Amino acid sequence: MPSSEKFLRTPELVELAKLHPCLGREANSKFGRVHLPVSPACNIQCRFCRRTVNKSEQRPGVTGCVLSPEEALEKVGEALELCPDITVVGIAGPGDTLATDAALETFRLVHEKYPKLIKCLSTNGLLLPEKGQALFEAGVRTVTVTVNAVDPEIQAKIISHINYHGVTYTGVEAAGILIEKQLEGIRLMSSLGAAVKINTVLIPGVNDSHIETIARTVSEAGAGIYNIIPLIPQHEFSDAPAPTCTELNDARVAAEKYLPVFRHCQHCRADACGIPGKGDLSSQLYKNAAPETFSHG
């Protein structure tokens, strides 16, 4: 099993992993994160994805509100009062973080006021090659890219379409564009010195036999750690089976031939706050924030 230190290429990144609850097992139980829900639109449609605004569901792609960058900056201060052990400011939706400029502007504001906090972004990667440099300059040092396949034929079974610079693409063509941009973005962020984590949604019968190939490919592109998320059956995959514990473990073992695997993911909401697994504080942090409609761009 590869160690995370082998793939975190500098001493700075090794130290970063000790403070980031989504990169290290020990940090996961000691340090907190606040997710700022500032990204209301998405530029791809995954067949398993149903993003929404509500206060009840505990899964990615869900938030109780959508904030402006200025509102988000205020929430960072409030979050630190609620949980002084927060070390990470993350943006993970509810839409894609690069589909609008809201996340980038938020990171600029947060980095100016809180330069020592770790800035973390989650994205589908479609626009990462063209926005990665600006993200790095805004203080982002950890990036998570969701890569569900590196074979367009498989990816086409997982996404229904992408919207790339105002043009909608479908099928294998859409899948090929997405994969190309994801790998290009991973190479860019890695070359800049950011830690790159890969998320993959494990879908039995679709990409479960493809995990080792994904891990090898993203590792070669510069990714440093892998997180395999079990499918939550919904949307077009509402009748699909969730992976069993054995299937999930088999996928992780296959991936570990190439990358260390993070095994403590909490399936956080886009407005999560606090130390993972020790109680979520988002209801206190965002109690007065008004909801906003989510859209697919």
Rosetta silent file (secondary structure, phi, psi, omega in degrees, C-alpha in Angstrom):
SEQUENCE: MPSSEKFLRTPELVELAKLHPCLGREANSKFGRVHLPVSPACNIQCRFCRRTVNKSEQRPGVTGCVLSPEEALEKVGEALELCPDITVVGIAGPGDTLATDAALETFRLVHEKYPKLIKCLSTNGLLLPEKGQALFEAGVRTVTVTVNAVDPEIQAKIISHINYHGVTYTGVEAAGILIEKQLEGIRLMSSLGAAVKINTVLIPGVNDSHIETIARTVSEAGAGIYNIIPLIPQHEFSDAPAPTCTELNDARVAAEKYLPVFRHCQHCRADACGIPGKGDLSSQLYKNAAPETFSHG
SCORE:     score description
SCORE:     0.000 S_00000001
   1 L     0.000  121.204 -179.160    0.000    0.000    0.000 S_00000001
   2 L   -68.389  146.289  177.215    1.606    3.306   -1.032 S_00000001
   3 L   -90.041  154.335 -178.218    2.026    5.965    1.633 S_00000001
   4 H   -65.323  -31.321 -178.850    0.699    9.468    1.170 S_00000001
   5 H   -61.376  -31.999 -179.313    4.167   10.932    1.735 S_00000001
   6 H   -62.593  -32.629 -172.925    5.424    9.220   -1.419 S_00000001
   7 H  -102.679  -12.898  172.828    2.925   11.113   -3.552 S_00000001
   8 L   -89.587  106.719 -157.305    2.927   14.467   -1.745 S_00000001
   9 L   -77.657  -12.497 -179.162    5.953   15.794   -3.545 S_00000001
  10 L  -131.540  157.355  176.115    7.207   18.510   -1.183 S_00000001
  11 H   -57.944  -32.230  179.477    7.600   18.855    2.605 S_00000001
  12 H   -62.994  -40.907  179.879    5.022   21.651    2.449 S_00000001
  13 H   -71.291  -34.120  175.986    2.401   19.303    1.011 S_00000001
  14 H   -63.191  -43.484  178.184    3.204   16.625    3.582 S_00000001
  15 H   -65.771  -37.640  178.295    2.630   19.183    6.347 S_00000001
  16 H   -59.611  -42.496 -178.570   -0.559   20.339    4.636 S_00000001
  17 H   -63.703  -24.979  179.116   -1.950   16.786    4.715 S_00000001
  18 L   -72.858  -16.129 -177.288   -1.463   16.715    8.483 S_00000001
  19 L  -111.558   -5.956 -173.627   -3.928   19.607    8.808 S_00000001
  20 L  -104.160  114.597 -174.966   -6.454   18.722    6.099 S_00000001
  21 L   -67.189  -11.047  178.788   -9.273   16.417    7.272 S_00000001
  22 L  -103.853    7.372  178.166   -9.908   15.149    3.725 S_00000001
  23 L  -118.443  -26.613 -177.222   -6.299   14.157    3.061 S_00000001
  24 L  -132.983  145.008 -177.155   -5.159   12.394    6.209 S_00000001
  25 H   -63.444  -45.118 -178.926   -6.727    9.910    8.617 S_00000001
  26 H   -67.190  -41.008  178.890   -5.441   11.610   11.770 S_00000001
  27 H   -63.671  -29.315 -177.180   -6.423   15.076   10.543 S_00000001
  28 H   -62.160  -26.025 -178.603   -9.921   13.767    9.795 S_00000001
  29 L  -105.694   -1.395 -175.220  -10.646   13.402   13.501 S_00000001
  30 L  -117.344  -29.879 -172.932   -8.752   16.460   14.770 S_00000001
  31 L  -121.864  154.842 -175.448   -9.317   19.348   12.375 S_00000001
  32 E  -111.035  171.872  176.473  -12.366   20.938   10.814 S_00000001
  33 E  -141.551  153.602  170.912  -13.422   22.450    7.514 S_00000001
  34 E  -122.577  127.427  175.655  -16.033   24.902    6.405 S_00000001
  35 E   -95.916  129.923 -179.586  -17.623   24.526    2.981 S_00000001
  36 L  -103.654  111.350 -176.465  -18.815   27.754    1.399 S_00000001
  37 L   -82.532   86.168 -175.258  -21.787   27.161   -0.949 S_00000001
  38 L  -116.145   -0.553 -171.779  -21.139   29.862   -3.531 S_00000001
  39 E  -112.623   96.212 -170.534  -21.384   27.930   -6.819 S_00000001
  40 L   -86.281   -9.936 -173.265  -25.001   27.703   -8.026 S_00000001
  41 E  -122.318  156.422  176.690  -24.543   26.349  -11.585 S_00000001
  42 E  -129.324  149.757 -178.108  -23.064   23.236  -13.181 S_00000001
  43 L  -110.001    7.959  170.142  -21.648   22.672  -16.649 S_00000001
  44 E  -137.871  160.495  174.446  -22.085   18.910  -16.836 S_00000001
  45 E  -123.600  107.666  173.607  -24.940   16.547  -16.033 S_00000001
  46 E   -82.679  144.042 -175.642  -23.974   13.277  -14.387 S_00000001
  47 L   -71.689  -15.470  178.378  -26.643   10.610  -14.581 S_00000001
  48 L   -98.765   -0.797 -168.204  -26.363    9.923  -10.825 S_00000001
  49 L   -99.600  129.102  172.753  -26.448   13.572   -9.776 S_00000001
  50 L  -133.929   89.473 -179.021  -29.421   15.395   -8.319 S_00000001
  51 L   -80.884  144.885 -175.682  -28.210   18.665   -6.872 S_00000001
  52 E  -158.408  167.033  175.959  -30.660   20.580   -4.753 S_00000001
  53 E  -111.592  108.595  173.931  -31.142   23.229   -2.079 S_00000001
  54 L  -158.238  172.483 -176.017  -32.505   21.837    1.184 S_00000001
  55 L  -109.087    9.320 -171.356  -31.539   21.487    4.825 S_00000001
  56 L  -114.416  -41.692 -174.193  -32.134   17.774    5.321 S_00000001
  57 L   -71.524  137.996  179.347  -30.213   15.515    2.908 S_00000001
  58 L  -107.772   85.514  179.529  -26.696   14.523    3.956 S_00000001
  59 L  -164.266  163.153  175.828  -24.785   14.101    0.700 S_00000001
  60 L   -61.645  153.780  178.504  -22.643   16.037   -1.781 S_00000001
  61 L    84.694    6.274 -177.747  -24.436   18.464   -4.082 S_00000001
  62 E  -122.197  138.614  174.745  -26.834   19.641   -1.387 S_00000001
  63 E  -148.218  159.062  176.717  -26.897   22.940    0.458 S_00000001
  64 L   -89.355  -10.705 -178.151  -29.414   24.952    2.415 S_00000001
  65 L  -162.993  168.518  171.348  -28.456   28.208    0.693 S_00000001
  66 L  -126.561  129.101 -174.098  -26.166   29.783   -1.892 S_00000001
  67 L  -104.462  158.337  167.517  -23.988   32.708   -0.811 S_00000001
  68 L   -81.632  161.917  176.723  -22.287   35.588   -2.555 S_00000001
  69 H   -55.158  -39.658 -179.478  -18.485   35.786   -2.177 S_00000001
  70 H   -67.124  -41.415  176.528  -18.869   38.647    0.298 S_00000001
  71 H   -63.886  -38.908 -179.820  -21.394   36.713    2.387 S_00000001
  72 H   -62.727  -40.337  178.529  -19.107   33.690    2.310 S_00000001
  73 H   -59.493  -42.212  178.013  -16.206   35.715    3.692 S_00000001
  74 H   -62.343  -37.479 -178.351  -18.350   36.715    6.672 S_00000001
  75 H   -67.756  -28.320  177.431  -19.271   33.068    7.258 S_00000001
  76 H   -61.322  -46.087  177.694  -15.603   32.085    7.542 S_00000001
  77 H   -61.272  -42.014  178.295  -15.246   34.326   10.590 S_00000001
  78 H   -65.383  -38.617  179.688  -18.447   32.953   12.103 S_00000001
  79 H   -64.396  -39.623  179.521  -17.304   29.376   11.421 S_00000001
  80 H   -66.847  -30.021  174.940  -14.010   29.952   13.218 S_00000001
  81 H   -70.322  -39.541  179.137  -15.943   31.186   16.257 S_00000001
  82 H   -69.956  -37.228 -174.742  -18.105   28.044   16.200 S_00000001
  83 L  -143.344   90.422 -178.990  -15.146   25.721   15.612 S_00000001
  84 L   -62.288  -15.408 -179.442  -11.656   27.136   16.263 S_00000001
  85 L   -84.165    7.101  175.860  -10.155   23.846   14.982 S_00000001
  86 E   -68.525  127.265  177.716  -11.130   24.667   11.391 S_00000001
  87 E  -117.482  -11.976 -172.157   -8.024   24.590    9.187 S_00000001
  88 E  -128.332  131.602  168.091   -9.625   24.352    5.746 S_00000001
  89 E  -105.534  114.968 -177.013  -11.916   26.610    3.743 S_00000001
  90 E  -116.804  150.570  171.872  -13.410   24.495    0.966 S_00000001
  91 E  -125.693  120.286 -173.731  -15.740   25.165   -1.925 S_00000001
  92 L  -137.247   30.336  176.717  -17.550   22.104   -3.230 S_00000001
  93 L   131.196 -157.022   13.408  -20.711   23.307   -4.856 S_00000001
  94 E   -74.769  -19.487  174.157  -23.569   22.830   -4.893 S_00000001
  95 L   -92.405 -163.450  175.590  -22.774   23.199   -8.614 S_00000001
  96 L   -77.429  137.997 -173.285  -19.369   23.017  -10.207 S_00000001
  97 L   -71.405  -16.123 -179.653  -16.998   25.478   -8.607 S_00000001
  98 L  -108.044    0.698  179.379  -15.532   26.640  -11.911 S_00000001
  99 L   -70.559  -23.328  171.798  -18.781   26.985  -13.871 S_00000001
 100 L  -129.072  175.449  178.975  -19.012   30.560  -12.530 S_00000001
 101 L   -91.803    5.964 -174.550  -16.379   32.924  -11.120 S_00000001
 102 H   -63.174  -42.118 -178.620  -17.920   32.950   -7.644 S_00000001
 103 H   -65.622  -44.386 -179.932  -15.515   30.411   -6.136 S_00000001
 104 H   -60.728  -44.672  179.074  -12.429   32.149   -7.500 S_00000001
 105 H   -65.020  -37.580  178.067  -13.582   35.518   -6.173 S_00000001
 106 H   -63.503  -45.353  179.212  -14.402   33.947   -2.806 S_00000001
 107 H   -62.065  -37.684  177.580  -10.942   32.407   -2.517 S_00000001
 108 H   -60.670  -44.564  179.883   -9.344   35.763   -3.313 S_00000001
 109 H   -65.971  -45.098 -177.637  -11.288   37.420   -0.514 S_00000001
 110 H   -66.942  -41.073 -177.729  -10.661   34.622    1.982 S_00000001
 111 H   -65.724  -34.336  179.233   -6.954   34.363    1.171 S_00000001
 112 H   -66.441  -39.530 -176.465   -6.489   38.084    1.702 S_00000001
 113 H   -89.635  -33.264 -177.254   -8.083   37.991    5.150 S_00000001
 114 L  -127.545   69.157 -173.937   -7.101   34.458    6.250 S_00000001
 115 L   -64.575  -23.387 -176.423   -3.830   33.633    4.481 S_00000001
 116 L   -85.730  -14.958  177.310   -2.948   30.766    6.845 S_00000001
 117 L   -73.045  142.261  177.759   -6.142   28.778    6.269 S_00000001
 118 E   -74.187  131.700  177.335   -5.879   26.003    3.683 S_00000001
 119 E  -103.595  127.788 -171.503   -7.950   26.724    0.569 S_00000001
 120 E  -131.982  134.022 -177.834   -9.489   23.662   -1.056 S_00000001
 121 E  -123.984  138.761  170.520  -11.545   23.312   -4.252 S_00000001
 122 E  -114.248  136.618 -175.604  -13.618   20.432   -5.631 S_00000001
 123 E  -152.187  158.535  171.518  -14.448   20.427   -9.337 S_00000001
 124 L   -78.835  -11.335  172.314  -15.445   18.217  -12.242 S_00000001
 125 L    89.067   -4.039 -175.523  -12.318   19.557  -13.943 S_00000001
 126 L   -59.644  -40.486 -177.848  -13.833   20.708  -17.217 S_00000001
 127 L  -106.322    9.772 -177.530  -12.528   24.269  -16.807 S_00000001
 128 H   -62.154  -39.294 -179.497   -9.569   23.502  -14.555 S_00000001
 129 H   -59.150  -35.259 -176.405   -6.894   23.926  -17.288 S_00000001
 130 H   -91.479  -15.242 -179.302   -7.927   27.524  -17.962 S_00000001
 131 H  -114.493   -3.553 -175.947   -8.662   28.568  -14.382 S_00000001
 132 H   -62.173  -42.712 -179.459   -6.046   26.594  -12.476 S_00000001
 133 H   -61.776  -44.012  179.102   -3.353   29.275  -12.532 S_00000001
 134 H   -64.965  -36.866  176.772   -5.757   31.890  -11.162 S_00000001
 135 H   -62.234  -45.016 -179.867   -6.873   29.468   -8.438 S_00000001
 136 H   -61.858  -41.544  179.374   -3.290   28.884   -7.374 S_00000001
 137 H   -67.019  -23.740  177.702   -2.658   32.623   -7.267 S_00000001
 138 L   -87.257    7.289  174.566   -5.772   32.956   -5.060 S_00000001
 139 L    99.353    0.050 -178.369   -4.206   30.618   -2.505 S_00000001
 140 E   -72.587  123.893 -178.871   -5.738   27.272   -3.481 S_00000001
 141 E  -122.590   -6.836  173.483   -3.299   24.479   -2.616 S_00000001
 142 E  -132.218  131.097 -177.529   -5.539   21.409   -2.597 S_00000001
 143 E  -130.217  131.842  173.516   -7.796   20.444   -5.481 S_00000001
 144 E  -109.696  126.948  178.578  -10.183   17.508   -5.759 S_00000001
 145 E  -115.426  127.027  177.936  -11.186   16.422   -9.258 S_00000001
 146 E   -85.421  110.664 -179.048  -14.057   13.973   -9.746 S_00000001
 147 L  -120.386  107.536 -176.220  -12.917   11.486  -12.387 S_00000001
 148 L   -97.412   -9.648  176.134  -15.380    8.654  -12.921 S_00000001
 149 L  -168.971  152.213  172.493  -13.766    7.178  -16.041 S_00000001
 150 L  -118.995   11.016  173.136  -10.807    7.726  -18.358 S_00000001
 151 L  -112.543  118.885 -177.350  -12.396    5.757  -21.200 S_00000001
 152 H   -56.033  -33.404  179.852  -14.921    7.865  -23.190 S_00000001
 153 H   -64.414  -38.193  178.227  -17.159    4.840  -23.794 S_00000001
 154 H   -75.721  -43.483 -179.729  -17.515    4.307  -20.051 S_00000001
 155 H   -60.063  -35.089 -179.583  -17.748    8.004  -19.244 S_00000001
 156 H   -64.952  -21.558  176.071  -20.584    8.391  -21.759 S_00000001
 157 H   -80.134  -14.520 -173.842  -22.628    5.976  -19.641 S_00000001
 158 H  -102.557  -33.590  177.932  -22.128    8.215  -16.606 S_00000001
 159 E  -111.494  147.487  177.302  -22.741   11.718  -18.015 S_00000001
 160 E   -94.669  -31.698  177.388  -25.601   12.775  -20.261 S_00000001
 161 E  -166.772  166.057  168.888  -24.014   16.004  -21.509 S_00000001
 162 E  -129.001  155.691  172.322  -21.538   18.796  -20.905 S_00000001
 163 E  -118.168  107.325 -173.939  -21.799   22.498  -21.629 S_00000001
 164 E  -116.846  108.679 -178.524  -18.380   23.732  -22.737 S_00000001
 165 L    54.168   44.926  174.418  -18.075   27.433  -23.583 S_00000001
 166 L    84.765   -1.220  179.792  -21.744   27.671  -24.459 S_00000001
 167 E  -112.190  131.332  178.469  -21.891   24.546  -26.619 S_00000001
 168 E   -92.200  128.172  178.357  -23.673   21.412  -25.440 S_00000001
 169 E  -118.602  147.969 -179.935  -21.983   18.102  -26.224 S_00000001
 170 E  -130.161  171.929  171.762  -23.383   14.632  -25.636 S_00000001
 171 H    61.169 -149.481 -176.747  -22.285   11.005  -25.784 S_00000001
 172 H   -63.225  -32.985  178.730  -18.722    9.909  -26.407 S_00000001
 173 H   -62.644  -46.230  177.603  -17.781   13.342  -27.743 S_00000001
 174 H   -61.756  -44.130 -179.136  -18.759   14.982  -24.454 S_00000001
 175 H   -61.373  -42.383 -179.336  -16.988   12.270  -22.484 S_00000001
 176 H   -64.367  -41.327  177.856  -13.784   12.665  -24.473 S_00000001
 177 H   -63.243  -46.144 -178.108  -13.681   16.426  -23.963 S_00000001
 178 H   -60.754  -47.642 -178.974  -14.291   16.076  -20.238 S_00000001
 179 H   -61.845  -44.345  179.546  -11.580   13.433  -19.757 S_00000001
 180 H   -58.463  -45.835 -178.111   -9.047   15.435  -21.771 S_00000001
 181 H   -70.883  -35.727  177.571   -9.658   18.575  -19.717 S_00000001
 182 H   -60.940  -48.851 -178.010   -9.622   16.699  -16.407 S_00000001
 183 H   -67.580  -37.033  176.398   -6.209   15.167  -17.075 S_00000001
 184 H   -63.168  -42.279  179.309   -4.862   18.456  -18.394 S_00000001
 185 H   -66.548  -39.755  177.622   -6.066   20.211  -15.251 S_00000001
 186 H   -62.018  -44.467  178.424   -4.553   17.573  -12.964 S_00000001
 187 H   -61.191  -41.245 -179.203   -1.196   17.944  -14.710 S_00000001
 188 H   -64.277  -51.865 -176.545   -1.372   21.724  -14.380 S_00000001
 189 H   -63.755  -37.697  177.134   -2.243   21.820  -10.675 S_00000001
 190 H   -63.422  -42.535 -179.293    0.362   19.200   -9.885 S_00000001
 191 H   -66.862  -29.696  178.350    3.036   21.155  -11.765 S_00000001
 192 H   -74.357  -21.880 -179.999    2.114   24.316   -9.859 S_00000001
 193 L   109.801   12.631  177.349    2.647   22.520   -6.558 S_00000001
 194 L   -85.307  152.207  171.331   -0.912   21.839   -5.415 S_00000001
 195 E   -82.556  129.061 -176.938   -1.999   18.574   -3.820 S_00000001
 196 E  -114.990  121.004  174.733   -4.478   16.827   -6.138 S_00000001
 197 E  -106.952  144.257  177.714   -7.049   14.351   -4.823 S_00000001
 198 E  -110.616  130.130  169.548   -9.265   12.290   -7.109 S_00000001
 199 E  -103.473  135.726  172.359  -12.857   11.375   -6.294 S_00000001
 200 E  -131.290  129.163  173.976  -14.509    8.525   -8.160 S_00000001
 201 E   -83.986  118.236 -177.995  -18.117    7.473   -7.741 S_00000001
 202 E   -82.007  116.408 -175.913  -18.145    3.669   -7.781 S_00000001
 203 L  -118.647  104.173 -178.422  -21.030    2.464   -9.973 S_00000001
 204 L   -55.452  134.100  179.419  -21.443   -1.331  -10.073 S_00000001
 205 L    82.677   -4.743 -179.308  -21.657   -2.660  -13.610 S_00000001
 206 L  -117.988  -62.090 -178.566  -20.433    0.611  -15.104 S_00000001
 207 L  -123.662   11.094 -175.888  -16.989    1.613  -13.828 S_00000001
 208 L   -66.693  -30.123  178.053  -16.247   -0.927  -11.106 S_00000001
 209 L   -90.255    5.576 -174.706  -13.815   -2.882  -13.297 S_00000001
 210 L  -108.121   -2.460 -171.537  -12.222    0.377  -14.475 S_00000001
 211 H   -62.745  -44.353 -178.187  -10.919    1.673  -11.139 S_00000001
 212 H   -61.707  -38.750  178.476   -7.346    0.421  -11.499 S_00000001
 213 H   -65.882  -41.516  176.830   -7.053    2.079  -14.916 S_00000001
 214 H   -60.244  -48.607 -177.580   -8.362    5.369  -13.522 S_00000001
 215 H   -59.328  -44.348  179.730   -5.909    5.220  -10.615 S_00000001
 216 H   -63.750  -42.382 -175.919   -2.958    4.522  -12.887 S_00000001
 217 H   -67.670  -45.638 -178.234   -3.929    7.271  -15.329 S_00000001
 218 H   -72.775  -30.678  175.067   -4.488   10.018  -12.763 S_00000001
 219 H   -63.200  -43.893  178.086   -1.355    9.010  -10.879 S_00000001
 220 H   -63.574  -28.160  179.011    0.665    9.434  -14.058 S_00000001
 221 H   -80.384  -14.306  176.829   -0.944   12.863  -14.478 S_00000001
 222 L   120.087    2.910  177.851    0.209   13.938  -11.019 S_00000001
 223 L   -66.080  153.102 -175.383   -2.612   13.122   -8.588 S_00000001
 224 L  -115.893  -18.116 -177.655   -1.510   12.262   -5.066 S_00000001
 225 E  -154.862  152.089 -171.918   -4.427   10.581   -3.300 S_00000001
 226 E  -125.347  140.588  176.844   -7.613    8.735   -4.271 S_00000001
 227 E  -131.317  119.376 -179.344  -11.099    8.687   -2.737 S_00000001
 228 E  -104.447  120.696 -174.680  -13.684    6.165   -3.930 S_00000001
 229 E  -106.574  126.224  177.256  -17.271    7.133   -3.146 S_00000001
 230 E   -66.891  139.591  177.038  -20.073    4.554   -3.268 S_00000001
 231 L   -55.689  133.554  166.797  -22.932    5.404   -5.607 S_00000001
 232 L   -98.647  107.317 -174.343  -25.999    6.896   -3.966 S_00000001
 233 L   -60.920  116.487  178.960  -28.775    5.552   -6.246 S_00000001
 234 L  -165.382  174.107  179.758  -30.747    8.538   -7.559 S_00000001
 235 H    52.390 -131.117 -178.255  -31.685   10.427  -10.725 S_00000001
 236 H   -70.851  -16.084  177.313  -31.060    8.179  -13.789 S_00000001
 237 H  -103.930   25.165 -177.741  -29.284    5.653  -11.555 S_00000001
 238 L   -64.761  -25.214  178.904  -32.122    5.496   -9.038 S_00000001
 239 L   -98.284    1.522  179.809  -32.654    1.792   -9.799 S_00000001
 240 L   -79.595  148.794  178.639  -28.956    0.916   -9.803 S_00000001
 241 L   -77.838  140.782  170.266  -27.539   -1.012   -6.853 S_00000001
 242 L   -70.864  148.730  179.736  -25.203    0.736   -4.457 S_00000001
 243 L   -65.450  145.500  175.654  -21.859   -1.070   -4.216 S_00000001
 244 L   -75.732  167.813  177.040  -21.503   -3.610   -1.434 S_00000001
 245 H   -60.273  -36.859  178.728  -18.794   -3.262    1.190 S_00000001
 246 H   -66.147  -43.834  179.003  -16.855   -6.007   -0.606 S_00000001
 247 H   -63.559  -40.023  178.842  -17.105   -4.229   -3.954 S_00000001
 248 H   -65.424  -42.703  179.215  -15.987   -0.980   -2.389 S_00000001
 249 H   -65.771  -40.440  179.114  -13.031   -2.651   -0.683 S_00000001
 250 H   -60.966  -40.511  178.950  -12.023   -4.447   -3.898 S_00000001
 251 H   -64.665  -41.553  179.639  -12.015   -1.120   -5.743 S_00000001
 252 H   -65.288  -40.711  178.085   -9.867    0.479   -3.073 S_00000001
 253 H   -62.984  -41.223  178.219   -7.389   -2.384   -3.146 S_00000001
 254 H   -62.980  -42.288 -178.795   -7.132   -2.072   -6.927 S_00000001
 255 H   -68.195  -31.309 -175.616   -6.543    1.683   -6.701 S_00000001
 256 L   -69.930   -5.892  172.655   -3.895    1.297   -4.002 S_00000001
 257 L   -67.568  -20.692 -174.142   -1.532   -0.241   -6.513 S_00000001
 258 L  -124.333  -27.571 -175.489   -0.974    3.311   -7.742 S_00000001
 259 L  -144.593  149.201  169.751   -2.191    5.797   -5.116 S_00000001
 260 L   -66.504  144.107 -176.569   -2.906    5.968   -1.399 S_00000001
 261 E  -110.627  128.226  175.825   -6.640    5.729   -0.808 S_00000001
 262 L   -82.128  124.023 -172.856   -8.508    7.969    1.608 S_00000001
 263 L  -113.584   16.626 -173.321  -10.999    5.788    3.510 S_00000001
 264 L  -124.413   25.380 -179.288  -12.687    8.275    5.824 S_00000001
 265 L   -63.834  136.265 -178.828  -14.885   10.345    3.504 S_00000001
 266 L  -102.047    6.458 -178.802  -18.063   11.616    5.193 S_00000001
 267 L    55.646   52.457 -170.510  -20.001   12.429    1.968 S_00000001
 268 L   -68.332  146.240  170.419  -20.123   16.069    3.056 S_00000001
 269 L   -68.439  165.423  178.568  -22.766   18.560    1.971 S_00000001
 270 L   -73.328   -6.794  177.661  -21.735   21.671    0.067 S_00000001
 271 L  -123.398   28.138 -178.504  -22.372   23.682    3.256 S_00000001
 272 L   -65.106  152.702  178.782  -20.699   21.374    5.793 S_00000001
 273 E  -152.756  135.866  176.123  -18.975   22.892    8.813 S_00000001
 274 E   115.098 -168.741  179.001  -16.949   21.443   11.681 S_00000001
 275 L   -86.466  123.615 -177.423  -14.802   18.379   12.322 S_00000001
 276 L   -54.175  134.124  176.963  -15.947   15.437   10.134 S_00000001
 277 L    81.642   -2.003 -178.070  -17.730   12.778   12.154 S_00000001
 278 L  -118.819   25.042  178.610  -18.015   14.960   15.265 S_00000001
 279 L   101.045  128.201 -178.336  -21.245   16.777   14.507 S_00000001
 280 L   -92.114  136.487 -176.146  -22.058   19.179   11.725 S_00000001
 281 L  -104.991    9.660 -173.911  -22.413   22.854   12.584 S_00000001
 282 H   -63.386  -33.636 -179.228  -23.858   24.018    9.276 S_00000001
 283 H   -64.643  -32.464  176.507  -27.365   24.515   10.668 S_00000001
 284 H   -76.758  -40.133 -175.771  -25.949   27.028   13.164 S_00000001
 285 H   -68.811  -40.346 -172.500  -23.658   28.709   10.664 S_00000001
 286 L  -109.551   21.424 -171.894  -26.209   29.140    7.889 S_00000001
 287 L   -62.377  -28.898 -177.954  -29.424   29.414    9.937 S_00000001
 288 L  -103.113    3.970 -178.238  -30.296   32.899    8.657 S_00000001
 289 L   -80.857  138.501 -178.351  -29.142   32.442    5.052 S_00000001
 290 L   -84.770  144.339  177.865  -31.841   32.471    2.392 S_00000001
 291 L   -70.690  159.512  176.333  -32.105   29.627   -0.148 S_00000001
 292 L  -141.042  150.205 -178.115  -31.413   30.147   -3.829 S_00000001
 293 L   -70.566  136.989  174.506  -32.323   28.100   -6.887 S_00000001
 294 L   -91.839  147.777  179.966  -29.693   25.749   -8.311 S_00000001
 295 E  -141.379  153.223  170.795  -29.336   25.493  -12.067 S_00000001
 296 E   -97.735  117.629 -175.712  -27.522   23.477  -14.708 S_00000001
 297 L   -75.931    0.000    0.000  -25.799   25.922  -17.032 S_00000001
